[in-house]
Amino acid sequence: MTPVILDGTKMTTECGAHDHIAEMLRFPDYYGHNLDALADCLWEVPKDVCVILMDSEAMLSALGKYGRRLISIFEENAERANGCGFVICGDEADDN
C-alpha cells in the first residue's frame, strides 16, 4: 500500500481541508472542493493507496460536524473501493 498522509492541522477550515485533500491525493483541477466532489473523486484514487489522517482532533475541533462528515465520506468510500484504505490517527475521531 502507498500511504498518503493528511494533516488535520492543515484542515481547520472547509476550504483549507479541501485544498489539502486535493493536493495530497492529486485530484484533478476540476475538483469541486465540496463533500459531493470528494466522494466522487475518491473513486479515482488508486486502489493501492491508504489515506492516513493525522491529528484528526485538530480538524474535528475546528470543523465539528463538517469534519465528522469528511471522515465519514473517506470511511464509506474506502469500504466500497476494494483495496483503498483509510486510517484515522487521533483520539477524538473515535467519539463520533
N, C-alpha and C positions, 0 to 999 in steps of 0.2 A: 504494500500500500504506500502511496505517496501522501505524506502529511501536508496539509495546508493549515497554517496557524492563523486564527482570527484573534485579534487582541481586543478584548472587551473595553479596555481603557480608551480605545480609538473609536468606540461605538456608543458614545454618550448622547448623541442627537440622532434623530431619524435619518437625516441627510448624511451625517458622518458615518453611520452604520452601513448604509447602502454604498457609500463611496468606498469604504474599507472592504466590504464584501466583494464588490465589483473588481477592485484592484487585485485582491488576493486570489480570487477564483478566475481572474482574467475573463470576465464577462465581456460580451461584445458592446460596442459603443451604443447600440440601440437599447441597452438595458434600461428599463423604465424607473428604476430607483423607488420601487414600492413593493408591497408584500406579494401582490399577484405576479409581478415581473420576477421576483425572487423565486417563487415556486416554479414558474415556467423555465427560468434559466438553470435551475438546479438539475433539470433533466439533461442539460448539455455537459455537465461536469463528468469527466471520465470516471468510469466505474472503479478504477484502482485508487481513487482519491479518498482520503479520510480527513474530514474537516474537524479541526480541534479548536474549540472555543476556550481561550484562556481568559482569566479574570472576568468571568461571567458576572460576578457580583457587581462590578463597576458598571457594566451595561444595564443590568437589571435595576440597580439603584437609580440610574439616570432615566431609563426608559419605561420602567414599570411594566404595565400591561403590553405595551408595544414590544418590549424586549422579550417577554414571555411568548408572544406571538411569533417573533423571529425564530426563537428556539424551536417552537412547535413546527414551523414550516421546515426547518432543517431535519427534525426528527421524522416527520411524516414522509419527506422525500427520500431520506436515507433508507427507510424501510421499503419503499416502492422501487428504488433504483438499484436493485440487485448488485451488491458489491460495494456501493458507496457507503462510507461510514461517517458517523457524527459522534463526537465525544465532547462532553462539557466538563471543564475544569473550574470549579468554584462551588462553594458550599450552598449559596443561596439558590442555585439552579435546581436543587433538589426540593425546594419548598414550593413548587408550582401548585 
